[in-house]
Amino acid sequence: MEHEKVKLPKGICAYLDRLLIEHPGFKAQYPFVAVGVLREKRSEPSADELQNELAAYVNLKGDNQWKLIDALRYGYESEPEPLYYVRFIQNNSHSFLNSSESDGLEISDNEETEYIKTKFTMPEILAIDPRYKAFAVPVEEVDGND
């Protein structure tokens, strides 16, 4: 029986990648033991941002430790980053940030095409202008209202 790779947050994947490079035998340990080691690490105060992200992830809910066990057993990959529209005026269908190679940035509708980008990840929004974060709306929230 073939198992799918477990989808984990990007930061958790980065921490596991680093951990597996620093300690090549870590994954070879029985997965329950490996996750036990990770659980111990979560209680240690750390200056390591990725380790703190793992601690928060494991503390979030009990199912996450089982996801980590499965990730170590079957492999893992990053979850896709959430997408956002940048919407400047509520209830106005022509108030979304659009980006295209030919026209640059403009305000228009939220119809994404091959040439016009209307859905952005949070890092993309922050790279355009950090002030736009205040206008970021999850894609599902807008598309679910149609």
C-alpha positions in Angstrom: 0.0 0.0 0.0 1.5 3.3 -1.1 1.0 6.3 1.2 0.8 9.9 0.1 3.2 12.4 1.5 2.0 14.3 4.5 1.4 18.0 3.9 2.9 20.2 6.7 3.3 23.9 7.1 6.3 25.3 5.3 8.2 26.1 8.6 7.7 22.6 9.9 9.1 21.1 6.7 12.1 23.5 7.0 12.7 22.4 10.5 12.5 18.7 9.7 14.7 19.2 6.6 17.4 20.9 8.8 17.0 18.3 11.5 17.5 15.4 9.1 20.6 17.1 7.6 22.1 17.7 11.1 21.1 14.3 12.4 21.0 11.8 9.4 19.9 8.9 11.6 17.0 10.8 13.1 14.5 9.5 10.5 15.8 6.0 10.8 14.7 5.9 14.4 11.3 4.5 15.1 9.0 7.4 14.2 7.4 7.4 17.7 10.8 7.8 19.3 11.7 10.7 16.8 8.4 12.5 17.6 9.1 11.9 21.3 12.4 13.8 20.9 10.6 16.6 19.0 8.0 16.8 21.9 10.8 17.2 24.4 12.4 19.9 22.3 9.1 21.9 22.3 9.3 22.4 26.1 12.8 23.8 25.9 12.9 27.6 25.5 14.8 28.3 22.3 16.2 31.2 20.2 15.6 28.9 17.2 12.6 30.3 15.4 11.9 27.1 13.5 12.1 25.0 16.6 9.6 27.4 18.3 7.3 27.0 15.3 7.4 23.2 15.7 6.6 23.5 19.4 3.6 25.7 18.6 2.5 23.2 15.9 2.7 20.2 18.2 0.9 22.1 21.0 -1.8 23.2 18.6 -3.7 19.9 18.8 -2.9 16.3 19.5 -3.5 15.2 15.9 -0.3 17.1 14.8 2.0 14.6 16.6 0.4 11.8 14.5 0.9 13.9 11.4 4.6 14.2 12.3 4.9 10.5 12.8 3.3 9.8 9.4 5.5 12.5 7.8 8.6 10.7 9.1 7.3 7.4 8.0 5.9 8.3 4.5 7.6 11.6 3.6 6.3 15.1 3.7 5.9 18.2 1.6 4.9 21.8 2.2 1.2 22.8 2.2 0.4 25.3 -0.5 0.6 28.8 0.9 -2.8 30.5 1.4 -3.8 32.9 -1.3 -5.3 36.3 -0.8 -7.0 39.0 -2.9 -6.0 42.6 -2.0 -9.4 44.3 -1.9 -9.5 48.0 -1.4 -13.2 48.7 -1.2 -15.7 46.2 0.3 -18.6 45.2 -2.0 -17.0 46.8 -5.1 -16.3 44.2 -7.8 -13.6 46.5 -9.3 -11.4 47.2 -6.3 -8.9 44.3 -6.4 -5.2 44.6 -6.9 -4.1 43.2 -10.2 -0.6 42.6 -11.5 0.6 42.0 -15.0 3.9 42.2 -16.8 2.6 44.6 -19.4 0.6 47.0 -17.1 2.3 46.5 -13.7 0.0 47.1 -10.8 -3.6 48.3 -11.2 -7.0 48.2 -9.5 -9.6 46.1 -11.4 -11.8 43.0 -10.8 -10.7 39.7 -9.4 -10.7 37.7 -12.6 -7.3 36.1 -12.9 -6.1 35.2 -16.4 -2.9 33.9 -17.9 -1.6 37.4 -18.0 -3.2 39.0 -15.0 -2.5 38.0 -11.4 -5.1 38.7 -8.8 -4.3 36.1 -6.1 -1.2 36.6 -4.0 0.6 34.9 -1.1 1.2 37.0 2.0 5.0 37.3 1.2 4.1 38.5 -2.3 1.7 41.1 -0.8 4.3 42.3 1.7 6.9 42.6 -1.1 4.6 44.8 -3.1 3.8 47.1 -0.2 3.5 46.0 3.5 0.5 48.4 3.9 -1.5 46.2 1.6 -1.6 43.5 4.3 -4.5 45.4 5.9 -6.5 44.8 2.7 -5.7 41.1 2.2 -8.8 38.9 2.1 -8.6 35.1 1.8 -9.6 34.0 -1.7 -12.1 31.5 -0.2 -13.8 34.3 1.7 -14.4 36.3 -1.5 -15.1 33.4 -3.9 -17.4 31.7 -1.4 -19.7 34.8 -1.5 -20.3 34.7 -5.2 
